[in-house]
């Protein structure tokens, strides 16, 4: 009985959220598709830029420069754990 109650209590909000999101996605389909296209372009150019930086070795120079201008607490925080 406890497991049945738990499963019903878990399924009802998930089903409601699924039905609500379906109507939201159908109304916003065009804007979501446009955002997806823009996101793919941004991600593609970012990966291309990072690849060029790695191939030329400029990523290490960029990292060294960023470490030079970073406040002292930031590298200490990121290397502490």
C-alpha positions as semicolon CSV with decimal commas, in nm:
position;residue;x (nm);y (nm);z (nm)
1;X;0,000;0,000;0,000
2;X;0,285;0,239;0,081
3;X;0,457;0,175;-0,252
4;X;0,130;0,221;-0,443
5;X;0,067;0,552;-0,267
6;X;0,422;0,665;-0,340
7;X;0,394;0,572;-0,708
8;X;0,064;0,756;-0,752
9;X;0,200;1,060;-0,570
10;X;0,508;1,056;-0,795
11;X;0,323;0,998;-1,123
12;X;0,052;1,262;-1,092
13;X;0,280;1,571;-1,082
14;X;0,510;1,428;-1,348
15;X;0,216;1,362;-1,581
16;X;0,078;1,711;-1,520
17;X;0,419;1,864;-1,592
18;X;0,451;1,659;-1,910
19;X;0,112;1,765;-2,040
20;X;0,177;2,129;-1,955
21;X;0,518;2,126;-2,120
22;X;0,376;1,972;-2,437
23;X;0,138;2,262;-2,488
24;X;0,413;2,510;-2,403
25;X;0,653;2,353;-2,655
26;X;0,394;2,349;-2,933
27;X;0,324;2,721;-2,878
28;X;0,693;2,811;-2,861
29;X;0,823;2,574;-3,129
30;X;0,950;2,842;-3,368
31;X;1,133;3,046;-3,106
32;X;1,287;2,730;-2,958
33;X;1,403;2,618;-3,303
34;X;1,558;2,959;-3,367
35;X;1,733;2,951;-3,029
36;X;1,861;2,603;-3,111
37;X;2,007;2,722;-3,441
38;X;2,178;3,016;-3,275
39;X;2,308;2,789;-2,999
40;X;2,453;2,545;-3,253
41;X;2,632;2,826;-3,434
42;X;2,775;2,970;-3,113
43;X;2,888;2,626;-2,996
44;X;3,041;2,543;-3,334
45;X;3,241;2,864;-3,356
46;X;3,349;2,828;-2,993
47;X;3,478;2,477;-3,054
48;X;3,656;2,593;-3,370
49;X;3,823;2,877;-3,181
50;X;3,928;2,650;-2,895
51;X;4,066;2,397;-3,143
52;X;4,274;2,666;-3,314
53;X;4,403;2,789;-2,977
54;X;4,507;2,436;-2,878
55;X;4,673;2,362;-3,213
56;X;4,875;2,684;-3,205
57;X;4,960;2,662;-2,836
58;X;4,796;2,995;-2,765
59;X;4,570;2,832;-2,507
60;X;4,865;2,804;-2,269
61;X;4,957;3,170;-2,319
62;X;4,596;3,270;-2,261
63;X;4,583;3,060;-1,945
64;X;4,905;3,218;-1,814
65;X;4,773;3,567;-1,886
66;X;4,443;3,493;-1,713
67;X;4,630;3,359;-1,410
68;X;4,839;3,676;-1,399
69;X;4,537;3,904;-1,393
70;X;4,323;3,686;-1,164
71;X;4,298;3,784;-0,798
72;X;4,509;3,569;-0,565
73;X;4,210;3,409;-0,397
74;X;4,072;3,265;-0,722
75;X;4,356;3,023;-0,810
76;X;4,385;2,936;-0,440
77;X;4,016;2,849;-0,430
78;X;4,022;2,642;-0,749
79;X;4,332;2,443;-0,649
80;X;4,239;2,391;-0,284
81;X;4,004;2,098;-0,341
